[in-house]
């Protein structure tokens, strides 16, 4: 039996990355190099253990070897002065995407959607000077509840420029670079307004003061807060809305929270929302043999997020596909021109398709964790 070591290896990788950052920040070149090479070795082991992602892991392994070589050449020092504004702008432009997501594609979350749509509408309407639109919204809640989808729909409905910023893309290995990227990001957002700046995993960029934070993170956070203050205070007609998402709102700095007075809780879906999410993911397939209300009831009892329900639907769908297409794998030897001439056999979904899927989809949340989100929402949400 093959033993899956990906979990322990990924945990080891994250630990080693943190040790590398700490050594680099302390100027310990020798230790930083050792940790960079260790990251490379772990990624090579992951490539062997997870064949489906081997190419990606090997590419990252090569990058860590290059980092180690750069350290050996004493390139660990700050290098941002050598990087031109055009290069920063080119990098930020890679964060731009065009969202085609609409509000109707999000199942449930009616109150959340209403609050966000109101915010966007008020920003565009002619209004008295006293009515000031929100410049920043914090979306918080359990993982997989639709925070990214909500941000995408905000941009899609407005036909706005969508800056999709993942924390890791902003926090770079060079001291100070992330703060300059944030500055260029908001300059470009204003230039391409209307714009939505979506910062996912926001907690990685703005941990509370009592937690360990690198100097690069501190500089970046200071720049981010300055830019948020600038957009809040300027009487500019440019629409630039910052949406930040986090799964751990209690870890955020008080100074950060003050810049996001609009804090919206994105909860787990209720029964009605679960039904809507299932319908969205099963669009085009017959569900006539399924009691959707009972299915949704089981989803809520299992504390499923929208992402968990999507996984459930995919697994149920594949149970049906494999049953109806016993020799599906035999088609793998056919050329693509022949493959497109054949059709997949499907049937109405049955409850047994879902029974097996329920066994495999395990929600990571507990009632205690949900209560923690609800308590934080009562105290700080708004």
LOFI-748212 format. One record per residue (C-alpha): x, z, y; residue number from 1; residue in three letters. Coordinates in Angstrom, 1 decimal, decimal comma. Last residue first. Example, Ala and Ser with C-alpha at 12.3 -4.5 7.8 and 13.67 -1.06 7.14 Angstrom:
NUDREN:13,7:7,1:-1,1:2:SER $
NUDREN:12,3:7,8:-4,5:1:ALA $
This chain:
NUDREN:-20,6:11,2:45,8:382:UNK $
NUDREN:-18,8:12,8:43,0:381:UNK $
NUDREN:-16,6:15,9:43,6:380:UNK $
NUDREN:-18,3:19,0:42,2:379:UNK $
NUDREN:-21,2:17,5:40,2:378:UNK $
NUDREN:-19,1:14,6:39,1:377:UNK $
NUDREN:-16,4:16,9:37,9:376:UNK $
NUDREN:-18,9:18,8:35,9:375:UNK $
NUDREN:-20,3:15,6:34,4:374:UNK $
NUDREN:-16,8:14,4:33,4:373:UNK $
NUDREN:-16,0:17,7:31,8:372:UNK $
NUDREN:-19,3:17,8:30,0:371:UNK $
NUDREN:-18,5:14,4:28,5:370:UNK $
NUDREN:-15,1:15,8:27,2:369:UNK $
NUDREN:-16,9:18,7:25,6:368:UNK $
NUDREN:-19,4:16,4:24,0:367:UNK $
NUDREN:-16,5:14,5:22,3:366:UNK $
NUDREN:-15,0:11,1:23,0:365:UNK $
NUDREN:-12,8:8,9:20,9:364:UNK $
NUDREN:-15,8:7,0:19,4:363:UNK $
NUDREN:-15,3:5,9:15,8:362:UNK $
NUDREN:-16,3:2,3:14,9:361:UNK $
NUDREN:-15,6:1,8:11,2:360:UNK $
NUDREN:-18,5:3,5:9,5:359:UNK $
NUDREN:-20,9:2,1:12,2:358:UNK $
NUDREN:-19,8:-1,4:11,3:357:UNK $
NUDREN:-20,7:-0,9:7,6:356:UNK $
NUDREN:-24,2:0,1:8,6:355:UNK $
NUDREN:-24,5:-2,7:11,2:354:UNK $
NUDREN:-24,5:-5,6:8,7:353:UNK $
NUDREN:-26,8:-3,5:6,5:352:UNK $
NUDREN:-29,3:-3,4:9,3:351:UNK $
NUDREN:-29,6:-7,2:9,0:350:UNK $
NUDREN:-28,7:-9,9:11,5:349:UNK $
NUDREN:-30,6:-13,2:11,1:348:UNK $
NUDREN:-28,6:-15,9:9,4:347:UNK $
NUDREN:-25,4:-18,0:10,1:346:UNK $
NUDREN:-23,5:-20,8:8,5:345:UNK $
NUDREN:-20,6:-22,1:10,6:344:UNK $
NUDREN:-20,7:-25,9:11,2:343:UNK $
NUDREN:-18,2:-28,6:10,1:342:UNK $
NUDREN:-17,1:-31,6:12,2:341:UNK $
NUDREN:-14,8:-29,5:14,3:340:UNK $
NUDREN:-12,7:-28,7:11,2:339:UNK $
NUDREN:-12,0:-32,4:10,5:338:UNK $
NUDREN:-10,3:-33,1:13,8:337:UNK $
NUDREN:-8,6:-29,7:13,6:336:UNK $
NUDREN:-6,8:-30,6:10,4:335:UNK $
NUDREN:-8,1:-28,8:7,3:334:UNK $
NUDREN:-5,8:-26,2:5,6:333:UNK $
NUDREN:-7,7:-23,2:7,2:332:UNK $
NUDREN:-11,0:-24,4:5,8:331:UNK $
NUDREN:-10,4:-22,5:2,6:330:UNK $
NUDREN:-10,6:-19,2:4,6:329:UNK $
NUDREN:-14,3:-19,7:5,1:328:UNK $
NUDREN:-15,0:-19,8:1,4:327:UNK $
NUDREN:-17,7:-17,2:1,3:326:UNK $
NUDREN:-19,4:-18,3:4,5:325:UNK $
NUDREN:-22,8:-16,5:4,6:324:UNK $
NUDREN:-21,5:-13,1:3,6:323:UNK $
NUDREN:-18,3:-13,5:5,7:322:UNK $
NUDREN:-20,4:-14,4:8,7:321:UNK $
NUDREN:-22,9:-11,5:8,3:320:UNK $
NUDREN:-20,1:-8,9:8,1:319:UNK $
NUDREN:-18,4:-10,7:11,0:318:UNK $
NUDREN:-21,5:-10,2:13,2:317:UNK $
NUDREN:-21,7:-6,5:12,3:316:UNK $
NUDREN:-18,0:-6,1:13,2:315:UNK $
NUDREN:-18,4:-7,9:16,5:314:UNK $
NUDREN:-21,5:-5,9:17,4:313:UNK $
NUDREN:-19,8:-2,6:16,7:312:UNK $
NUDREN:-16,8:-3,6:18,7:311:UNK $
NUDREN:-19,0:-4,5:21,7:310:UNK $
NUDREN:-20,8:-1,1:21,2:309:UNK $
NUDREN:-17,5:0,7:21,4:308:UNK $
NUDREN:-16,6:-1,1:24,6:307:UNK $
NUDREN:-19,9:-0,1:26,1:306:UNK $
NUDREN:-19,2:3,4:25,2:305:UNK $
NUDREN:-20,4:5,1:22,1:304:UNK $
NUDREN:-21,2:8,8:22,0:303:UNK $
NUDREN:-22,2:8,6:18,3:302:UNK $
NUDREN:-25,7:9,9:19,1:301:UNK $
NUDREN:-25,9:7,3:21,9:300:UNK $
NUDREN:-25,1:4,5:19,4:299:UNK $
NUDREN:-27,5:5,9:16,8:298:UNK $
NUDREN:-30,4:5,8:19,3:297:UNK $
NUDREN:-29,4:2,2:20,3:296:UNK $
NUDREN:-29,8:1,1:16,7:295:UNK $
NUDREN:-33,1:2,9:16,4:294:UNK $
NUDREN:-34,4:1,2:19,5:293:UNK $
NUDREN:-33,1:-2,2:18,4:292:UNK $
NUDREN:-35,0:-2,1:15,2:291:UNK $
NUDREN:-33,3:-5,1:13,5:290:UNK $
NUDREN:-34,9:-7,9:11,5:289:UNK $
NUDREN:-35,7:-10,1:14,5:288:UNK $
NUDREN:-32,0:-9,9:15,8:287:UNK $
NUDREN:-31,4:-13,6:15,7:286:UNK $
NUDREN:-28,1:-14,8:17,1:285:UNK $
NUDREN:-27,6:-16,7:20,4:284:UNK $
NUDREN:-26,8:-13,6:22,4:283:UNK $
NUDREN:-25,6:-10,8:20,2:282:UNK $
NUDREN:-23,2:-9,3:22,7:281:UNK $
NUDREN:-25,7:-9,4:25,5:280:UNK $
NUDREN:-28,5:-8,0:23,3:279:UNK $
NUDREN:-26,3:-5,2:22,1:278:UNK $
NUDREN:-25,5:-4,3:25,8:277:UNK $
NUDREN:-29,2:-4,3:26,7:276:UNK $
NUDREN:-30,1:-2,0:23,8:275:UNK $
NUDREN:-27,3:0,4:24,7:274:UNK $
NUDREN:-28,5:0,5:28,3:273:UNK $
NUDREN:-32,0:1,6:27,2:272:UNK $
NUDREN:-30,6:4,2:24,9:271:UNK $
NUDREN:-28,2:5,6:27,5:270:UNK $
NUDREN:-24,8:4,1:28,3:269:UNK $
NUDREN:-21,8:6,4:28,7:268:UNK $
NUDREN:-21,2:7,3:32,4:267:UNK $
NUDREN:-19,7:5,5:35,4:266:UNK $
NUDREN:-19,5:8,2:38,0:265:UNK $
NUDREN:-19,2:6,8:41,5:264:UNK $
NUDREN:-16,9:8,3:44,1:263:UNK $
NUDREN:-17,5:7,2:47,7:262:UNK $
NUDREN:-15,3:9,5:49,8:261:UNK $
NUDREN:-12,2:7,5:48,5:260:UNK $
NUDREN:-9,5:8,2:51,1:259:UNK $
NUDREN:-10,1:12,0:50,7:258:UNK $
NUDREN:-9,6:11,6:46,9:257:UNK $
NUDREN:-6,1:10,3:47,5:256:UNK $
NUDREN:-5,1:13,2:49,6:255:UNK $
NUDREN:-6,5:15,6:47,0:254:UNK $
NUDREN:-4,2:14,0:44,4:253:UNK $
NUDREN:-5,9:12,7:41,3:252:UNK $
NUDREN:-5,6:14,4:37,9:251:UNK $
NUDREN:-9,3:15,5:37,9:250:UNK $
NUDREN:-10,3:11,9:38,0:249:UNK $
NUDREN:-9,0:11,2:34,5:248:UNK $
NUDREN:-10,5:7,9:33,2:247:UNK $
NUDREN:-9,7:6,1:36,5:246:UNK $
NUDREN:-10,8:3,1:38,5:245:UNK $
NUDREN:-10,0:2,2:42,1:244:UNK $
NUDREN:-12,0:-0,3:44,0:243:UNK $
NUDREN:-10,6:-1,3:47,4:242:UNK $
NUDREN:-12,8:-3,4:49,6:241:UNK $
NUDREN:-11,4:-5,9:52,1:240:UNK $
NUDREN:-13,9:-7,6:54,4:239:UNK $
NUDREN:-12,3:-8,8:57,6:238:UNK $
NUDREN:-14,4:-7,9:60,7:237:UNK $
NUDREN:-11,7:-5,7:61,9:236:UNK $
NUDREN:-12,4:-2,5:63,9:235:UNK $
NUDREN:-9,4:-0,9:62,4:234:UNK $
NUDREN:-9,6:2,8:61,2:233:UNK $
NUDREN:-10,6:2,3:57,6:232:UNK $
NUDREN:-8,4:-0,7:57,0:231:UNK $
NUDREN:-5,4:1,2:58,4:230:UNK $
NUDREN:-6,2:4,4:56,5:229:UNK $
NUDREN:-6,3:2,4:53,2:228:UNK $
NUDREN:-3,0:0,8:54,1:227:UNK $
NUDREN:-1,4:4,2:54,9:226:UNK $
NUDREN:-2,7:5,6:51,6:225:UNK $
NUDREN:-1,2:2,7:49,7:224:UNK $
NUDREN:2,1:3,0:51,5:223:UNK $
NUDREN:2,3:6,7:50,7:222:UNK $
NUDREN:1,4:6,1:47,1:221:UNK $
NUDREN:4,1:3,4:46,7:220:UNK $
NUDREN:6,7:5,7:48,1:219:UNK $
NUDREN:5,7:8,5:45,8:218:UNK $
NUDREN:5,6:6,2:42,8:217:UNK $
NUDREN:9,1:5,0:43,5:216:UNK $
NUDREN:10,3:8,6:43,9:215:UNK $
NUDREN:9,0:9,3:40,4:214:UNK $
NUDREN:6,1:11,7:39,8:213:UNK $
NUDREN:5,9:14,8:37,7:212:UNK $
NUDREN:2,6:16,6:38,2:211:UNK $
NUDREN:1,8:19,4:40,7:210:UNK $
NUDREN:1,1:16,9:43,5:209:UNK $
NUDREN:-1,8:15,3:41,6:208:UNK $
NUDREN:-1,1:11,9:40,1:207:UNK $
NUDREN:-1,6:8,8:42,2:206:UNK $
NUDREN:-0,2:5,6:40,6:205:UNK $
NUDREN:-0,9:6,4:37,0:204:UNK $
NUDREN:-4,2:7,9:38,0:203:UNK $
NUDREN:-5,3:4,4:39,2:202:UNK $
NUDREN:-5,5:3,0:35,7:201:UNK $
NUDREN:-7,1:0,0:37,3:200:UNK $
NUDREN:-6,6:-1,0:40,9:199:UNK $
NUDREN:-9,2:-3,6:42,1:198:UNK $
NUDREN:-8,6:-5,1:45,5:197:UNK $
NUDREN:-11,8:-7,1:46,4:196:UNK $
NUDREN:-11,3:-9,7:49,1:195:UNK $
NUDREN:-13,4:-11,5:51,7:194:UNK $
NUDREN:-10,8:-12,1:52,9:193:UNK $
NUDREN:-7,8:-14,2:52,0:192:UNK $
NUDREN:-5,5:-13,2:54,8:191:UNK $
NUDREN:-6,8:-9,6:54,7:190:UNK $
NUDREN:-6,0:-9,5:50,9:189:UNK $
NUDREN:-2,6:-11,1:51,6:188:UNK $
NUDREN:-1,7:-8,3:54,0:187:UNK $
NUDREN:-3,1:-5,8:51,6:186:UNK $
NUDREN:-0,9:-7,0:48,7:185:UNK $
NUDREN:2,2:-7,4:50,9:184:UNK $
NUDREN:2,1:-3,7:51,7:183:UNK $
NUDREN:1,3:-2,8:48,1:182:UNK $
NUDREN:4,3:-4,9:46,9:181:UNK $
NUDREN:6,5:-3,2:49,4:180:UNK $
NUDREN:5,5:0,2:48,0:179:UNK $
NUDREN:6,1:-1,0:44,4:178:UNK $
NUDREN:9,6:-2,2:45,3:177:UNK $
NUDREN:10,8:1,1:46,7:176:UNK $
NUDREN:13,0:2,0:43,7:175:UNK $
NUDREN:13,3:-0,9:41,3:174:UNK $
NUDREN:11,8:-0,6:37,8:173:UNK $
NUDREN:8,4:-1,6:38,9:172:UNK $
NUDREN:5,2:0,4:39,4:171:UNK $
NUDREN:2,8:-2,3:40,6:170:UNK $
NUDREN:2,3:-4,3:37,5:169:UNK $
NUDREN:2,1:-1,1:35,4:168:UNK $
NUDREN:-0,8:0,2:37,4:167:UNK $
NUDREN:-2,9:-2,9:36,7:166:UNK $
NUDREN:-4,0:-4,8:39,8:165:UNK $
NUDREN:-6,7:-7,4:39,6:164:UNK $
NUDREN:-6,9:-8,9:43,1:163:UNK $
NUDREN:-10,2:-10,8:43,3:162:UNK $
NUDREN:-10,7:-13,2:46,2:161:UNK $
NUDREN:-14,5:-13,0:47,0:160:UNK $
NUDREN:-17,4:-15,1:45,7:159:UNK $
NUDREN:-19,5:-12,1:46,6:158:UNK $
NUDREN:-21,3:-12,0:43,3:157:UNK $
NUDREN:-18,0:-12,6:41,4:156:UNK $
NUDREN:-16,0:-10,1:43,4:155:UNK $
NUDREN:-18,4:-7,2:42,8:154:UNK $
NUDREN:-19,0:-8,5:39,3:153:UNK $
NUDREN:-15,3:-8,1:38,5:152:UNK $
NUDREN:-15,2:-4,6:39,8:151:UNK $
NUDREN:-18,3:-3,7:37,7:150:UNK $
NUDREN:-16,7:-5,3:34,7:149:UNK $
NUDREN:-13,5:-3,3:35,2:148:UNK $
NUDREN:-15,5:0,0:35,3:147:UNK $
NUDREN:-17,6:-0,9:32,3:146:UNK $
NUDREN:-17,8:2,3:30,2:145:UNK $
NUDREN:-14,8:1,6:28,0:144:UNK $
NUDREN:-12,8:4,8:28,9:143:UNK $
NUDREN:-14,9:7,8:30,1:142:UNK $
NUDREN:-15,8:8,0:33,8:141:UNK $
NUDREN:-14,5:7,3:37,3:140:UNK $
NUDREN:-15,0:4,5:39,8:139:UNK $
NUDREN:-13,5:5,3:43,2:138:UNK $
NUDREN:-14,7:3,3:46,1:137:UNK $
NUDREN:-12,7:2,4:49,2:136:UNK $
NUDREN:-13,5:0,6:52,5:135:UNK $
NUDREN:-17,1:2,0:52,7:134:UNK $
NUDREN:-19,1:0,3:55,4:133:UNK $
NUDREN:-19,4:1,8:58,9:132:UNK $
NUDREN:-22,9:2,1:60,5:131:UNK $
NUDREN:-22,3:3,6:63,9:130:UNK $
NUDREN:-21,4:0,3:65,4:129:UNK $
NUDREN:-25,0:-1,0:64,7:128:UNK $
NUDREN:-25,2:-3,7:62,0:127:UNK $
NUDREN:-24,8:-7,4:61,2:126:UNK $
NUDREN:-24,7:-7,6:57,5:125:UNK $
NUDREN:-21,5:-8,2:55,4:124:UNK $
NUDREN:-20,3:-4,7:54,7:123:UNK $
NUDREN:-23,9:-3,5:54,2:122:UNK $
NUDREN:-24,3:-6,0:51,3:121:UNK $
NUDREN:-21,2:-4,9:49,6:120:UNK $
NUDREN:-22,0:-1,2:49,7:119:UNK $
NUDREN:-25,6:-1,8:48,6:118:UNK $
NUDREN:-24,4:-3,8:45,6:117:UNK $
NUDREN:-22,1:-0,9:44,6:116:UNK $
NUDREN:-24,9:1,7:44,8:115:UNK $
NUDREN:-27,3:-0,6:42,9:114:UNK $
NUDREN:-24,8:-1,3:40,2:113:UNK $
NUDREN:-24,2:2,4:39,6:112:UNK $
NUDREN:-28,0:3,1:39,5:111:UNK $
NUDREN:-28,6:0,2:37,0:110:UNK $
NUDREN:-25,7:1,1:34,7:109:UNK $
NUDREN:-27,4:-0,8:31,9:108:UNK $
NUDREN:-25,8:-3,9:30,4:107:UNK $
NUDREN:-23,5:-5,8:32,7:106:UNK $
NUDREN:-23,8:-9,6:32,5:105:UNK $
NUDREN:-26,7:-9,5:35,0:104:UNK $
NUDREN:-24,3:-8,3:37,7:103:UNK $
NUDREN:-22,3:-11,6:37,4:102:UNK $
NUDREN:-18,8:-12,2:36,1:101:UNK $
NUDREN:-17,1:-15,4:37,3:100:UNK $
NUDREN:-14,1:-13,7:38,8:99:UNK $
NUDREN:-11,3:-15,8:40,2:98:UNK $
NUDREN:-8,0:-14,2:39,7:97:UNK $
NUDREN:-5,2:-13,0:42,1:96:UNK $
NUDREN:-2,5:-10,7:40,6:95:UNK $
NUDREN:-0,1:-13,7:40,4:94:UNK $
NUDREN:-0,4:-14,0:44,2:93:UNK $
NUDREN:1,2:-10,6:44,5:92:UNK $
NUDREN:4,4:-11,9:42,9:91:UNK $
NUDREN:4,5:-15,0:45,2:90:UNK $
NUDREN:4,0:-12,7:48,2:89:UNK $
NUDREN:6,9:-10,5:47,1:88:UNK $
NUDREN:9,1:-13,5:46,6:87:UNK $
NUDREN:8,1:-14,8:50,0:86:UNK $
NUDREN:9,0:-11,5:51,6:85:UNK $
NUDREN:12,5:-11,9:50,2:84:UNK $
NUDREN:14,1:-9,7:47,6:83:UNK $
NUDREN:17,7:-8,6:48,3:82:UNK $
NUDREN:16,6:-5,5:50,3:81:UNK $
NUDREN:14,6:-4,5:47,2:80:UNK $
NUDREN:17,6:-3,9:45,1:79:UNK $
NUDREN:17,8:-0,1:44,7:78:UNK $
NUDREN:20,4:0,9:42,3:77:UNK $
NUDREN:20,1:0,4:38,5:76:UNK $
NUDREN:22,2:-2,8:38,7:75:UNK $
NUDREN:25,3:-0,8:37,6:74:UNK $
NUDREN:26,5:-3,6:35,4:73:UNK $
NUDREN:25,7:-1,4:32,4:72:UNK $
NUDREN:22,3:-0,9:33,9:71:UNK $
NUDREN:21,7:-4,6:34,0:70:UNK $
NUDREN:22,7:-4,9:30,3:69:UNK $
NUDREN:20,2:-2,1:29,4:68:UNK $
NUDREN:17,5:-3,9:31,3:67:UNK $
NUDREN:18,3:-7,1:29,4:66:UNK $
NUDREN:18,0:-5,2:26,2:65:UNK $
NUDREN:14,6:-4,0:27,4:64:UNK $
NUDREN:13,5:-7,5:28,2:63:UNK $
NUDREN:14,5:-8,7:24,7:62:UNK $
NUDREN:12,4:-6,0:23,1:61:UNK $
NUDREN:9,5:-7,1:25,3:60:UNK $
NUDREN:9,8:-10,6:23,9:59:UNK $
NUDREN:10,0:-9,2:20,4:58:UNK $
NUDREN:6,8:-7,1:21,0:57:UNK $
NUDREN:4,9:-10,2:22,3:56:UNK $
NUDREN:6,0:-12,4:19,4:55:UNK $
NUDREN:5,2:-9,7:16,8:54:UNK $
NUDREN:1,7:-9,2:18,0:53:UNK $
NUDREN:-0,1:-10,4:14,8:52:UNK $
NUDREN:2,8:-9,2:12,7:51:UNK $
NUDREN:2,2:-5,5:13,5:50:UNK $
NUDREN:4,9:-3,5:11,6:49:UNK $
NUDREN:7,7:-6,0:12,0:48:UNK $
NUDREN:7,1:-6,4:15,7:47:UNK $
NUDREN:6,6:-2,7:16,0:46:UNK $
NUDREN:10,1:-2,1:14,6:45:UNK $
NUDREN:11,5:-4,6:17,2:44:UNK $
NUDREN:9,7:-2,7:19,9:43:UNK $
NUDREN:11,2:0,6:18,7:42:UNK $
NUDREN:14,7:-1,0:18,8:41:UNK $
NUDREN:14,2:-2,3:22,4:40:UNK $
NUDREN:12,9:1,1:23,6:39:UNK $
NUDREN:16,1:2,7:22,1:38:UNK $
NUDREN:18,2:0,2:24,0:37:UNK $
NUDREN:16,5:1,3:27,2:36:UNK $
NUDREN:17,0:4,9:26,3:35:UNK $
NUDREN:20,7:4,5:25,7:34:UNK $
NUDREN:21,1:2,6:29,0:33:UNK $
NUDREN:19,3:5,4:30,9:32:UNK $
NUDREN:21,5:7,9:29,2:31:UNK $
NUDREN:24,7:6,2:30,4:30:UNK $
NUDREN:23,4:5,4:33,9:29:UNK $
NUDREN:22,3:9,0:34,7:28:UNK $
NUDREN:21,2:8,3:38,3:27:UNK $
NUDREN:18,5:11,0:38,2:26:UNK $
NUDREN:15,8:8,3:38,7:25:UNK $
NUDREN:17,3:6,3:35,9:24:UNK $
NUDREN:17,4:9,2:33,5:23:UNK $
NUDREN:13,8:10,1:34,3:22:UNK $
NUDREN:12,6:6,5:33,9:21:UNK $
NUDREN:14,4:6,2:30,5:20:UNK $
NUDREN:12,9:9,5:29,3:19:UNK $
NUDREN:9,5:8,3:30,3:18:UNK $
NUDREN:10,1:5,0:28,4:17:UNK $
NUDREN:11,3:7,0:25,4:16:UNK $
NUDREN:8,0:9,0:25,2:15:UNK $
NUDREN:5,9:5,8:25,6:14:UNK $
NUDREN:7,9:4,1:22,8:13:UNK $
NUDREN:7,6:7,1:20,5:12:UNK $
NUDREN:3,8:7,1:20,9:11:UNK $
NUDREN:3,8:3,4:20,2:10:UNK $
NUDREN:5,9:4,0:17,1:9:UNK $
NUDREN:3,7:6,8:15,8:8:UNK $
NUDREN:0,6:4,6:16,1:7:UNK $
NUDREN:2,1:1,4:14,8:6:UNK $
NUDREN:3,3:3,0:11,6:5:UNK $
NUDREN:0,6:1,5:9,4:4:UNK $
NUDREN:1,6:2,1:5,8:3:UNK $
NUDREN:1,3:-0,9:3,5:2:UNK $
NUDREN:0,0:0,0:0,0:1:UNK $
